[in-house]
Amino acid sequence: MASLDETYEQMAGFNRALEGFSEVLASSLADLTNFHNEAMAAWDVDQSSQRYNASWEELSEALRLWSEQDAPVYREFIADKLMILQEYMEAGR
């Protein structure tokens, strides 16, 4: 069984990794959106472009929701748990 110190360190590492992932995802989404817009501007409107655009809309919406809504909620949740765990550990010393 892991000690509380180890648990804290693992949670803190996960929080940093989640923050890095979220930053890279947001940046990648911005880049992909620009590439998508350029491709759609150069592409004739046909069935293929419509299928591509529909799949892009679904993907970009999921990534946007993660970046703007889900990730901040998870990060706040983890930060709150880290603070509670740290306070508990400090009270026991």
C-alpha positions, -999 to +999 in steps of 0.1 A: +000+000+000+013+034-009+020+060+018+002+093+017+034+110+007+036+087-024-001+092-031+004+129-030+034+128-053+015+106-078-015+128-077+006+159-082+024+142-111-009+133-127-021+169-123+010+182-140+006+156-168-031+165-172-022+202-174+004+195-201-019+173-220-047+199-219-023+227-231-010+205-260-046+195-269-058+231-269-029+242-291-033+213-315-070+220-318-063+256-328-038+244-354-061+217-367-089+242-369-068+265-391-057+236-413-093+225-416-105+259-426-078+262-452-087+228-466-124+235-468-117+268-485-097+250-513-121+220-515-151+219-538-183+212-520-191+176-527-201+144-508-166+137-498-160+172-484-194+171-466-185+137-450-151+151-439-166+183-425-192+163-406-166+141-390-144+171-383-173+189-366-179+159-343-142+156-334-136+193-329-166+197-307-154+168-285-120+183-282-134+218-276-156+205-248-127+187-232-105+218-234-131+244-223-153+224-199-141+190-188-104+196-183-108+226-160-133+207-139-110+177-135-080+199-128-099+218-101-111+185-086-076+171-084-062+204-071-089+204-043-080+168-034-043+176-033-050+206-010-071+184+013-044+157+013-016+181+020-036+197+049-042+163+064-006+153+061+006+186+076-018+182+105-004+148+114+032+161+116 
